[in-house]
């Protein structure tokens, strides 16, 4: 789909953008809280990620904003550089480094991640979203939204938080999340097939409106339930326009000589670029139209976003899988959906148009559906049928993400993928056949070497040569080989 046709899909993009906006608000705030940054810094990053990166990016469905994977880095980096304004300078420098990477065409890195690992990443994140949202659905909101690590910022782990939630559940929140889940399932399985109106008006929008209405009824005392302040979305409120502008912070340019600022900038640039490229790969796999995002352009767009976010007081930005998946799940077709969600974030930040009445339980139900769409049980069966070479890295990635965090989980999956690649390479370094000559009946051991013979193949070649009896005739054929490692040549000599 051409970018100049973005407005043609507005009937799909508008409702999807509203859903992404609802999901983005608590995630932006939660990630800011987990990062030890001002809450509004998360909203700034969401606005810039939606509007600026949305316009500059070539990704039709990817949504950018503050990322959970950077929260720990941000938290430790603010302390390391000495102040929040000094950290903002590091964000600006990270953005410049990303722009350089984009112009240097470093986007090819995305293609080095095996398909099994990317599928494992999507499934792992799907399961993680469900596990992380169960406490919010039960009304236990001690951990901020967007904390995607196994060991949470509140000291609990993913699973201990769930057990605590069952001990301290809030009936009002449970009622909201149960009704919301029933509506979303009914909407998806039945109503969208009945009439076109149910495709235009998305289930999550109805769920959020109903959640706000139920919250009002709770407050009015109509129902004998009530939600605490930490059980609803809480956006920082500005009393007037002057007050609103105090939420923005300029970077401390005098910290340019601080070596720690540069160190943080390099780490942010590398990690943010990796997260973005992984998300681009994953989002393209989920795209029903199978469009391919230009990775170098994406790095430039992210760089531009981080420069601007750092200049006005926002958190670092990456493309993020939870919001991107919500965008795809609820019908987004073009990047107009991403841009509009950024516009809605900006409007809500200025006007606080009822956002502070949205129960987190309503959003938990929406995200549980998003998680299920990512981690459907059928995918495990499908990956198993593809063989161990695909299934093991897939499962390793899923388990790694659940037990650690996103980047560590992907690293574990990639290591398993490398193991199978090396094993494959070990087994396919050569082809051996024995030929009986017609002259004296002596066996000739004929070894035909592969096209690429690397130092990884050294062990298998040695094993093959050692298995040949002494005083045998051996022919080693390199005629098909395009590249042979010096280690192997030395071994044969």
C-alpha positions as a Python dict, from the first residue, in 0.01 Angstrom:
ca = {
    (1, 'X'): (0, 0, 0),
    (2, 'X'): (139, 336, -104),
    (3, 'X'): (190, 596, 166),
    (4, 'X'): (-16, 855, -23),
    (5, 'X'): (-316, 617, 8),
    (6, 'X'): (-304, 617, 390),
    (7, 'X'): (-635, 806, 420),
    (8, 'X'): (-816, 539, 214),
    (9, 'X'): (-811, 301, 511),
    (10, 'X'): (-924, 560, 768),
    (11, 'X'): (-1236, 357, 853),
    (12, 'X'): (-1007, 77, 978),
    (13, 'X'): (-721, 293, 1107),
    (14, 'X'): (-931, 531, 1320),
    (15, 'X'): (-1087, 266, 1551),
    (16, 'X'): (-755, 78, 1571),
    (17, 'X'): (-573, 401, 1667),
    (18, 'X'): (-822, 465, 1950),
    (19, 'X'): (-756, 115, 2088),
    (20, 'X'): (-378, 164, 2061),
    (21, 'X'): (-416, 501, 2236),
    (22, 'X'): (-605, 340, 2527),
    (23, 'X'): (-336, 71, 2557),
    (24, 'X'): (-50, 323, 2517),
    (25, 'X'): (-148, 563, 2798),
    (26, 'X'): (-94, 327, 3095),
    (27, 'X'): (208, 166, 2925),
    (28, 'X'): (376, 507, 2871),
    (29, 'X'): (310, 603, 3234),
    (30, 'X'): (408, 261, 3373),
    (31, 'X'): (736, 248, 3181),
    (32, 'X'): (821, 602, 3300),
    (33, 'X'): (749, 494, 3660),
    (34, 'X'): (962, 177, 3622),
    (35, 'X'): (1240, 389, 3467),
    (36, 'X'): (1256, 632, 3759),
    (37, 'X'): (1174, 917, 3519),
    (38, 'X'): (907, 1190, 3541),
    (39, 'X'): (569, 1033, 3447),
    (40, 'X'): (510, 1284, 3169),
    (41, 'X'): (837, 1176, 3002),
    (42, 'X'): (658, 854, 2901),
    (43, 'X'): (371, 1048, 2743),
    (44, 'X'): (618, 1273, 2553),
    (45, 'X'): (792, 962, 2414),
    (46, 'X'): (453, 818, 2315),
    (47, 'X'): (353, 1138, 2134),
    (48, 'X'): (687, 1164, 1948),
    (49, 'X'): (686, 789, 1872),
    (50, 'X'): (335, 812, 1731),
    (51, 'X'): (349, 1133, 1529),
    (52, 'X'): (716, 1194, 1437),
    (53, 'X'): (839, 835, 1403),
    (54, 'X'): (501, 736, 1255),
    (55, 'X'): (543, 991, 973),
    (56, 'X'): (915, 920, 912),
    (57, 'X'): (894, 539, 934),
    (58, 'X'): (833, 299, 647),
    (59, 'X'): (662, 49, 880),
    (60, 'X'): (291, 27, 793),
    (61, 'X'): (181, -125, 1125),
    (62, 'X'): (464, -74, 1377),
    (63, 'X'): (394, 155, 1673),
    (64, 'X'): (681, 334, 1849),
    (65, 'X'): (708, 475, 2199),
    (66, 'X'): (883, 416, 2532),
    (67, 'X'): (994, 52, 2568),
    (68, 'X'): (982, -176, 2871),
    (69, 'X'): (1313, -331, 2763),
    (70, 'X'): (1493, -1, 2824),
    (71, 'X'): (1343, 69, 3170),
    (72, 'X'): (1627, -88, 3371),
    (73, 'X'): (1891, 81, 3152),
    (74, 'X'): (1718, 419, 3197),
    (75, 'X'): (1687, 369, 3575),
    (76, 'X'): (2059, 292, 3623),
    (77, 'X'): (2171, 548, 3361),
    (78, 'X'): (1997, 846, 3527),
    (79, 'X'): (2196, 771, 3846),
    (80, 'X'): (2518, 711, 3647),
    (81, 'X'): (2510, 1045, 3460),
    (82, 'X'): (2399, 1239, 3766),
    (83, 'X'): (2072, 1403, 3660),
    (84, 'X'): (1761, 1371, 3442),
    (85, 'X'): (1864, 1662, 3207),
    (86, 'X'): (2209, 1498, 3158),
    (87, 'X'): (2034, 1170, 3071),
    (88, 'X'): (1819, 1356, 2815),
    (89, 'X'): (2141, 1464, 2642),
    (90, 'X'): (2239, 1094, 2620),
    (91, 'X'): (1900, 1024, 2452),
    (92, 'X'): (1969, 1299, 2194),
    (93, 'X'): (2319, 1157, 2125),
    (94, 'X'): (2173, 803, 2098),
    (95, 'X'): (1931, 934, 1836),
    (96, 'X'): (2219, 1089, 1638),
    (97, 'X'): (2404, 755, 1653),
    (98, 'X'): (2091, 578, 1524),
    (99, 'X'): (2069, 824, 1235),
    (100, 'X'): (2432, 747, 1150),
    (101, 'X'): (2355, 372, 1168),
    (102, 'X'): (2060, 421, 933),
    (103, 'X'): (2269, 609, 676),
    (104, 'X'): (2544, 347, 715),
    (105, 'X'): (2281, 83, 621),
    (106, 'X'): (2318, -114, 947),
    (107, 'X'): (1956, -234, 923),
    (108, 'X'): (2071, -563, 766),
    (109, 'X'): (2133, -689, 1124),
    (110, 'X'): (1760, -768, 1144),
    (111, 'X'): (1801, -1053, 894),
    (112, 'X'): (2045, -1243, 1121),
    (113, 'X'): (1770, -1346, 1364),
    (114, 'X'): (1626, -1692, 1287),
    (115, 'X'): (1255, -1719, 1210),
    (116, 'X'): (1209, -1969, 1496),
    (117, 'X'): (1347, -1711, 1743),
    (118, 'X'): (1119, -1433, 1612),
    (119, 'X'): (815, -1663, 1645),
    (120, 'X'): (936, -1758, 1994),
    (121, 'X'): (970, -1388, 2077),
    (122, 'X'): (608, -1321, 1973),
    (123, 'X'): (477, -1622, 2165),
    (124, 'X'): (687, -1541, 2474),
    (125, 'X'): (564, -1182, 2476),
    (126, 'X'): (205, -1305, 2431),
    (127, 'X'): (231, -1532, 2737),
    (128, 'X'): (412, -1258, 2929),
    (129, 'X'): (138, -1003, 2853),
    (130, 'X'): (-127, -1247, 2984),
    (131, 'X'): (71, -1328, 3302),
    (132, 'X'): (151, -959, 3369),
    (133, 'X'): (-212, -850, 3316),
    (134, 'X'): (-375, -1110, 3545),
    (135, 'X'): (-293, -904, 3861),
    (136, 'X'): (-434, -586, 3697),
    (137, 'X'): (-748, -778, 3595),
    (138, 'X'): (-792, -885, 3960),
    (139, 'X'): (-736, -531, 4089),
    (140, 'X'): (-383, -582, 4223),
    (141, 'X'): (-191, -289, 4073),
    (142, 'X'): (129, -267, 4278),
    (143, 'X'): (357, -319, 3976),
    (144, 'X'): (347, -45, 3708),
    (145, 'X'): (205, -126, 3364),
    (146, 'X'): (480, -202, 3113),
    (147, 'X'): (717, -382, 3353),
    (148, 'X'): (805, -685, 3139),
    (149, 'X'): (1088, -837, 3347),
    (150, 'X'): (1053, -1157, 3552),
    (151, 'X'): (1181, -977, 3865),
    (152, 'X'): (948, -676, 3894),
    (153, 'X'): (1018, -327, 4024),
    (154, 'X'): (791, -392, 4325),
    (155, 'X'): (1012, -684, 4435),
    (156, 'X'): (768, -956, 4322),
    (157, 'X'): (826, -1195, 4033),
    (158, 'X'): (577, -1255, 3751),
    (159, 'X'): (428, -1558, 3931),
    (160, 'X'): (441, -1434, 4292),
    (161, 'X'): (248, -1121, 4181),
    (162, 'X'): (-32, -1347, 4049),
    (163, 'X'): (-56, -1541, 4378),
    (164, 'X'): (-64, -1211, 4573),
    (165, 'X'): (-336, -1082, 4338),
    (166, 'X'): (-564, -1376, 4422),
    (167, 'X'): (-514, -1307, 4793),
    (168, 'X'): (-601, -936, 4755),
    (169, 'X'): (-848, -919, 4466),
    (170, 'X'): (-1088, -626, 4428),
    (171, 'X'): (-1448, -733, 4339),
    (172, 'X'): (-1509, -412, 4139),
    (173, 'X'): (-1202, -468, 3919),
    (174, 'X'): (-1280, -840, 3873),
    (175, 'X'): (-1636, -758, 3761),
    (176, 'X'): (-1507, -503, 3506),
    (177, 'X'): (-1241, -739, 3363),
    (178, 'X'): (-1477, -1042, 3342),
    (179, 'X'): (-1748, -842, 3160),
    (180, 'X'): (-1480, -686, 2937),
    (181, 'X'): (-1336, -1028, 2842),
    (182, 'X'): (-1684, -1165, 2766),
    (183, 'X'): (-1762, -865, 2542),
    (184, 'X'): (-1427, -892, 2357),
    (185, 'X'): (-1466, -1267, 2293),
    (186, 'X'): (-1830, -1223, 2183),
    (187, 'X'): (-1728, -931, 1958),
    (188, 'X'): (-1445, -1129, 1796),
    (189, 'X'): (-1619, -1466, 1754),
    (190, 'X'): (-1981, -1367, 1685),
    (191, 'X'): (-2070, -999, 1639),
    (192, 'X'): (-1805, -902, 1376),
    (193, 'X'): (-1943, -1181, 1154),
    (194, 'X'): (-2304, -1059, 1200),
    (195, 'X'): (-2285, -696, 1088),
    (196, 'X'): (-2033, -450, 945),
    (197, 'X'): (-2100, -198, 1223),
    (198, 'X'): (-1923, -431, 1468),
    (199, 'X'): (-1614, -424, 1248),
    (200, 'X'): (-1609, -43, 1239),
    (201, 'X'): (-1672, 2, 1613),
    (202, 'X'): (-1403, -207, 1783),
    (203, 'X'): (-1483, -414, 2093),
    (204, 'X'): (-1206, -252, 2303),
    (205, 'X'): (-1361, 93, 2255),
    (206, 'X'): (-1693, -39, 2394),
    (207, 'X'): (-1504, -210, 2679),
    (208, 'X'): (-1324, 112, 2777),
    (209, 'X'): (-1643, 322, 2765),
    (210, 'X'): (-1825, 60, 2972),
    (211, 'X'): (-1533, 52, 3220),
    (212, 'X'): (-1549, 432, 3262),
    (213, 'X'): (-1929, 410, 3310),
    (214, 'X'): (-1895, 134, 3573),
    (215, 'X'): (-1627, 338, 3750),
    (216, 'X'): (-1868, 636, 3764),
    (217, 'X'): (-2141, 408, 3906),
    (218, 'X'): (-1895, 278, 4167),
    (219, 'X'): (-1810, 635, 4271),
    (220, 'X'): (-2176, 736, 4279),
    (221, 'X'): (-2243, 445, 4512),
    (222, 'X'): (-2492, 285, 4272),
    (223, 'X'): (-2290, -37, 4302),
    (224, 'X'): (-2129, -133, 4631),
    (225, 'X'): (-1781, -145, 4474),
    (226, 'X'): (-1506, 115, 4445),
    (227, 'X'): (-1170, 142, 4270),
    (228, 'X'): (-863, 288, 4439),
    (229, 'X'): (-655, 564, 4279),
    (230, 'X'): (-392, 314, 4159),
    (231, 'X'): (-658, 102, 3984),
    (232, 'X'): (-732, 362, 3718),
    (233, 'X'): (-514, 541, 3462),
    (234, 'X'): (-351, 843, 3623),
    (235, 'X'): (-219, 1104, 3381),
    (236, 'X'): (-33, 1407, 3527),
    (237, 'X'): (-280, 1696, 3530),
    (238, 'X'): (-188, 2052, 3427),
    (239, 'X'): (-405, 2329, 3573),
    (240, 'X'): (-333, 2568, 3284),
    (241, 'X'): (-119, 2600, 2969),
    (242, 'X'): (177, 2749, 3161),
    (243, 'X'): (162, 2457, 3403),
    (244, 'X'): (151, 2217, 3105),
    (245, 'X'): (478, 2352, 2962),
    (246, 'X'): (655, 2286, 3294),
    (247, 'X'): (621, 1912, 3215),
    (248, 'X'): (884, 1953, 2940),
    (249, 'X'): (1257, 1947, 3026),
    (250, 'X'): (1555, 2059, 2818),
    (251, 'X'): (1875, 1849, 2808),
    (252, 'X'): (2182, 1964, 3000),
    (253, 'X'): (2420, 2038, 2711),
    (254, 'X'): (2702, 2120, 2955),
    (255, 'X'): (2720, 1742, 3027),
    (256, 'X'): (2858, 1684, 2673),
    (257, 'X'): (3209, 1644, 2823),
    (258, 'X'): (3087, 1376, 3067),
    (259, 'X'): (3221, 1039, 2942),
    (260, 'X'): (2932, 856, 3117),
    (261, 'X'): (2680, 1045, 2900),
    (262, 'X'): (2851, 914, 2585),
    (263, 'X'): (2869, 563, 2731),
    (264, 'X'): (2495, 566, 2805),
    (265, 'X'): (2424, 707, 2457),
    (266, 'X'): (2609, 417, 2289),
    (267, 'X'): (2427, 156, 2503),
    (268, 'X'): (2089, 319, 2435),
    (269, 'X'): (2157, 341, 2059),
    (270, 'X'): (2257, -27, 2036),
    (271, 'X'): (1980, -170, 2258),
    (272, 'X'): (1705, 56, 2115),
    (273, 'X'): (1811, -31, 1758),
    (274, 'X'): (1815, -405, 1835),
    (275, 'X'): (1471, -390, 1998),
    (276, 'X'): (1336, -193, 1702),
    (277, 'X'): (1480, -429, 1440),
    (278, 'X'): (1346, -734, 1627),
    (279, 'X'): (1005, -569, 1653),
    (280, 'X'): (1011, -480, 1281),
    (281, 'X'): (1079, -847, 1194),
    (282, 'X'): (801, -964, 1427),
    (283, 'X'): (547, -703, 1310),
    (284, 'X'): (613, -784, 943),
    (285, 'X'): (545, -1151, 1023),
    (286, 'X'): (206, -1055, 1175),
    (287, 'X'): (109, -824, 886),
    (288, 'X'): (-184, -986, 696),
    (289, 'X'): (-62, -812, 375),
    (290, 'X'): (297, -943, 424),
    (291, 'X'): (456, -601, 361),
    (292, 'X'): (827, -560, 433),
    (293, 'X'): (956, -264, 638),
    (294, 'X'): (1277, -97, 510),
    (295, 'X'): (1506, -144, 812),
    (296, 'X'): (1755, 136, 732),
    (297, 'X'): (1472, 387, 702),
    (298, 'X'): (1335, 258, 1035),
    (299, 'X'): (1668, 325, 1208),
    (300, 'X'): (1668, 681, 1070),
    (301, 'X'): (1307, 734, 1186),
    (302, 'X'): (1389, 604, 1536),
    (303, 'X'): (1700, 825, 1546),
    (304, 'X'): (1494, 1130, 1455),
    (305, 'X'): (1239, 1037, 1722),
    (306, 'X'): (1501, 996, 1993),
    (307, 'X'): (1670, 1328, 1908),
    (308, 'X'): (1337, 1510, 1941),
    (309, 'X'): (1220, 1313, 2248),
    (310, 'X'): (1550, 1388, 2426),
    (311, 'X'): (1529, 1759, 2334),
    (312, 'X'): (1185, 1808, 2494),
    (313, 'X'): (1216, 1577, 2797),
    (314, 'X'): (1095, 1236, 2678),
    (315, 'X'): (1212, 879, 2738),
    (316, 'X'): (1409, 692, 2467),
    (317, 'X'): (1194, 541, 2192),
    (318, 'X'): (1186, 207, 2010),
    (319, 'X'): (928, 27, 1801),
    (320, 'X'): (723, -172, 2056),
    (321, 'X'): (561, -511, 2005),
    (322, 'X'): (265, -482, 2247),
    (323, 'X'): (122, -167, 2084),
    (324, 'X'): (213, -290, 1734),
    (325, 'X'): (27, -618, 1797),
    (326, 'X'): (-275, -432, 1939),
    (327, 'X'): (-273, -221, 1621),
    (328, 'X'): (-274, -531, 1397),
    (329, 'X'): (-522, -727, 1615),
    (330, 'X'): (-781, -451, 1610),
    (331, 'X'): (-771, -375, 1240),
    (332, 'X'): (-496, -117, 1166),
    (333, 'X'): (-411, -109, 794),
    (334, 'X'): (-161, 176, 743),
    (335, 'X'): (68, 396, 950),
    (336, 'X'): (-213, 652, 980),
    (337, 'X'): (-327, 444, 1280),
    (338, 'X'): (11, 498, 1452),
    (339, 'X'): (11, 872, 1374),
    (340, 'X'): (-347, 917, 1502),
    (341, 'X'): (-271, 738, 1830),
    (342, 'X'): (10, 993, 1882),
    (343, 'X'): (-234, 1278, 1809),
    (344, 'X'): (-481, 1136, 2066),
    (345, 'X'): (-199, 1112, 2323),
    (346, 'X'): (-118, 1480, 2260),
    (347, 'X'): (-485, 1584, 2293),
    (348, 'X'): (-530, 1380, 2614),
    (349, 'X'): (-211, 1531, 2762),
    (350, 'X'): (-349, 1882, 2705),
    (351, 'X'): (-715, 1824, 2793),
    (352, 'X'): (-715, 1508, 3015),
    (353, 'X'): (-1038, 1416, 2834),
    (354, 'X'): (-1170, 1150, 3072),
    (355, 'X'): (-853, 940, 3049),
    (356, 'X'): (-812, 942, 3428),
    (357, 'X'): (-1137, 747, 3466),
    (358, 'X'): (-1026, 440, 3266),
    (359, 'X'): (-999, 132, 3495),
    (360, 'X'): (-676, -66, 3447),
    (361, 'X'): (-895, -380, 3463),
    (362, 'X'): (-1059, -280, 3129),
    (363, 'X'): (-719, -240, 2966),
    (364, 'X'): (-600, -568, 3122),
    (365, 'X'): (-883, -752, 2942),
    (366, 'X'): (-786, -593, 2608),
    (367, 'X'): (-419, -685, 2657),
    (368, 'X'): (-506, -1045, 2760),
    (369, 'X'): (-682, -1085, 2422),
    (370, 'X'): (-376, -934, 2246),
    (371, 'X'): (-154, -1180, 2437),
    (372, 'X'): (-371, -1477, 2340),
    (373, 'X'): (-359, -1377, 1972),
    (374, 'X'): (23, -1386, 1993),
    (375, 'X'): (52, -1713, 2188),
    (376, 'X'): (-210, -1943, 2040),
    (377, 'X'): (-154, -2311, 2139),
    (378, 'X'): (-168, -2422, 1774),
    (379, 'X'): (166, -2246, 1710),
    (380, 'X'): (346, -2486, 1948),
    (381, 'X'): (211, -2785, 1749),
    (382, 'X'): (307, -2621, 1420),
    (383, 'X'): (664, -2551, 1537),
    (384, 'X'): (699, -2905, 1677),
    (385, 'X'): (604, -3052, 1338),
    (386, 'X'): (885, -2850, 1174),
    (387, 'X'): (1145, -3054, 1369),
    (388, 'X'): (1381, -3003, 1664),
    (389, 'X'): (1597, -2753, 1472),
    (390, 'X'): (1300, -2511, 1471),
    (391, 'X'): (1120, -2621, 1787),
    (392, 'X'): (1409, -2605, 2038),
    (393, 'X'): (1518, -2241, 1964),
    (394, 'X'): (1146, -2146, 1960),
    (395, 'X'): (1078, -2296, 2306),
    (396, 'X'): (1413, -2169, 2443),
    (397, 'X'): (1316, -1813, 2340),
    (398, 'X'): (970, -1843, 2500),
    (399, 'X'): (1108, -1982, 2829),
    (400, 'X'): (1397, -1730, 2825),
    (401, 'X'): (1161, -1433, 2787),
    (402, 'X'): (933, -1558, 3068),
    (403, 'X'): (1226, -1631, 3301),
    (404, 'X'): (1437, -1318, 3236),
    (405, 'X'): (1339, -1035, 2999),
    (406, 'X'): (1296, -970, 2626),
    (407, 'X'): (1658, -922, 2516),
    (408, 'X'): (1801, -1201, 2736),
    (409, 'X'): (1528, -1438, 2615),
    (410, 'X'): (1607, -1362, 2250),
    (411, 'X'): (1981, -1409, 2319),
    (412, 'X'): (1907, -1755, 2466),
    (413, 'X'): (1700, -1846, 2158),
    (414, 'X'): (1970, -1721, 1919),
    (415, 'X'): (2236, -1929, 2103),
    (416, 'X'): (2026, -2242, 2054),
    (417, 'X'): (1979, -2142, 1688),
    (418, 'X'): (2358, -2104, 1649),
    (419, 'X'): (2409, -2447, 1811),
    (420, 'X'): (2185, -2612, 1549),
    (421, 'X'): (2354, -2415, 1269),
    (422, 'X'): (2698, -2534, 1387),
    (423, 'X'): (2567, -2891, 1424),
    (424, 'X'): (2426, -2870, 1072),
    (425, 'X'): (2757, -2729, 946),
    (426, 'X'): (2952, -3001, 1132),
    (427, 'X'): (2748, -3273, 962),
    (428, 'X'): (2760, -3118, 615),
    (429, 'X'): (3127, -3028, 571),
    (430, 'X'): (3188, -3317, 332),
    (431, 'X'): (3040, -3616, 156),
    (432, 'X'): (3229, -3945, 176),
    (433, 'X'): (3194, -4247, -53),
    (434, 'X'): (3405, -4556, -103),
    (435, 'X'): (3489, -4660, -461),
    (436, 'X'): (3629, -5007, -540),
    (437, 'X'): (3881, -4979, -824),
    (438, 'X'): (3879, -5240, -1100),
    (439, 'X'): (4259, -5276, -1110),
    (440, 'X'): (4347, -5446, -781),
    (441, 'X'): (4026, -5438, -580),
    (442, 'X'): (4168, -5176, -340),
    (443, 'X'): (3912, -4947, -173),
    (444, 'X'): (3944, -4579, -256),
    (445, 'X'): (3806, -4339, 7),
    (446, 'X'): (3667, -4044, -185),
    (447, 'X'): (3588, -3729, 19),
    (448, 'X'): (3399, -3452, -158),
    (449, 'X'): (3421, -3125, 37),
    (450, 'X'): (3129, -2880, 75),
    (451, 'X'): (3103, -2536, -92),
    (452, 'X'): (3189, -2354, 231),
    (453, 'X'): (3436, -2527, 467),
    (454, 'X'): (3487, -2317, 782),
    (455, 'X'): (3686, -2380, 1099),
    (456, 'X'): (3357, -2512, 1246),
    (457, 'X'): (3397, -2813, 1012),
    (458, 'X'): (3747, -2896, 1137),
    (459, 'X'): (3622, -3151, 1394),
    (460, 'X'): (3404, -3345, 1149),
    (461, 'X'): (3680, -3359, 882),
    (462, 'X'): (3928, -3485, 1146),
    (463, 'X'): (3679, -3753, 1261),
    (464, 'X'): (3629, -3867, 900),
    (465, 'X'): (4004, -3886, 829),
    (466, 'X'): (4080, -4073, 1152),
    (467, 'X'): (3819, -4336, 1066),
    (468, 'X'): (4004, -4432, 744),
    (469, 'X'): (4232, -4739, 786),
    (470, 'X'): (4611, -4693, 756),
    (471, 'X'): (4774, -4726, 411),
    (472, 'X'): (4442, -4654, 237),
    (473, 'X'): (4409, -4457, -83),
    (474, 'X'): (4227, -4124, -20),
    (475, 'X'): (4105, -3869, -273),
    (476, 'X'): (3996, -3533, -128),
    (477, 'X'): (3797, -3337, -384),
    (478, 'X'): (3783, -2958, -338),
    (479, 'X'): (3643, -2891, -688),
    (480, 'X'): (3302, -2779, -551),
    (481, 'X'): (3451, -2568, -270),
    (482, 'X'): (3442, -2189, -297),
    (483, 'X'): (3595, -2121, 43),
    (484, 'X'): (3812, -2342, 266),
    (485, 'X'): (3938, -2231, 609),
    (486, 'X'): (4314, -2236, 664),
    (487, 'X'): (4257, -2452, 977),
    (488, 'X'): (4112, -2731, 760),
    (489, 'X'): (4393, -2706, 500),
    (490, 'X'): (4656, -2731, 777),
    (491, 'X'): (4474, -3032, 924),
    (492, 'X'): (4469, -3218, 589),
    (493, 'X'): (4836, -3139, 524),
}
